[in-house]
Amino acid sequence: MKISFLLAFILLVIGSLLLLGVLVDGALPNIMSQMKEQITVMESKCLITMKGLNCPTTSSRRNLMDDHLPIIAGVGYSREDHTIRPQILQSPSSVPTSGEESVVKTMKSAQEYFSMLFPRDGQTVFNGLYSHGSAATDLIFSRFFEGNLFIADIQKQYFTHTVSLSTIQVTDEFQMIIDLLPYEMDTDLYMQVITSFGDSIATNIVYGGVIDLTTSVKSCYNDPSMLSYLDLELQLSIDDQTDTSSLPNGYIRYHKVAQLDIVGGNPQISSKRERVSTFASNPVPVKFETIPIWRAFPDGPKQANMKIIYNNYIQSKADQVNQMINDLNAKMAADASKLQPVTVFKQDRKDSIIENFGSRTSIANGNSVEIDAFVRMVFQVNFPYDDPTFIIGLRPKIYKNLDGSFYFNFLRGDCDQYNWDVCKWTSYVLETFGGVSLKSRTGKDECIQLAFGQSVQTRYTTSYLYVCTGCTPYISQDGKSLSCGCPYIE
């Protein structure tokens, strides 16, 4: 009897505890759900994004007066996808301003390019140049770097408003988010803050509009006036001018426009000049400074938790960017190793005229190639009285190193004394003969010249040989000199 009573008591206690647990669980607030509800409320407000005014509903846009545009600072910002997020800090009123500025940036490496796309803490963020930020590296490569190119970005910035924060004071709406977060670490809850509000807060913002021109330029093009040509080209675009005759022909040949973007103003206006006049009525962030999002949290456990989540997030994104840099560098290295044309010229000994020598061929880094023509070297002990003692054929062999530099020497052939076109070729490489060097110097992206010096007993059928690769060779009008310029862009 006592055992039955004890068992019943135990079951009653267990049942009560289970029921209490259900009630407690049901009574406990679902923090994630409450956070998402609050975030939805904050996201329902109109915001000026990097592309212009964005209102979740048509009615909210319709109720928004022109003189009440949300030209504010303290909004969230995601450096990953370059988007403006809901407001975090209280913002003073904007101050109307006016002005314009041209900004030019050149990026000659994947590191410089991605540093522009994903600026570090404390670096100014610029609107523009973000059209391909989240695209695959192969698209970025084919647009900007393929073919030994570097990126030049020039933008005309038009200023209409400024907003600057002097203190860090969160909005009532964001304070509710902070209040909901637990003091102990909860990775999912704290990560939801970055997911919804971004990793940074935009503080001092200059609003207006931007016309951005991104172009790729041949790396070997080194005209000191190139940046002024960029500025002129952008101005022609702003003025809707299609006539580019005011630009140097060389600049036109050595660059290609990869992207022309305009943000701010009325997007339904096709004329860029007319659209500029509407920037004030529909401005966008032109440039701004940022602080890490954890700075919005008061000192204490919650700020410490948010800082840990922030640092882990930034490190993971840095690893992703480094991988993109490595991928792009690998594509650039592979592109540099592609076949490049090789052109060989000879210079006649009698009239000094330069002409093609052999067939045009190609060579890749780390490889060699032989030319299908040869120079004759005639060795005659008792010149000019006796027949040639022997005739050697010199067939150029070109070697290209992994870094793109190259040099050449000659394969030896033993030629018939009576028919100099018939030679028996060997694999023997000839680099000197009779104290004369038959190996060229090493060069890169140029024409390398080798002189064949005459002697009493040794004569050559040509005076100079030129091997050109990595550049575009030009013979002068009189045919007696050779230059090798930057290759035209394809």
Summary of the structure (lengths in Angstrom):
residues: 490
radius of gyration: 35.5
end to end distance: 99.1
largest distance: 141.6
contacts: 1467
relative contact order: 0.11
helix: 31%
strand: 33%
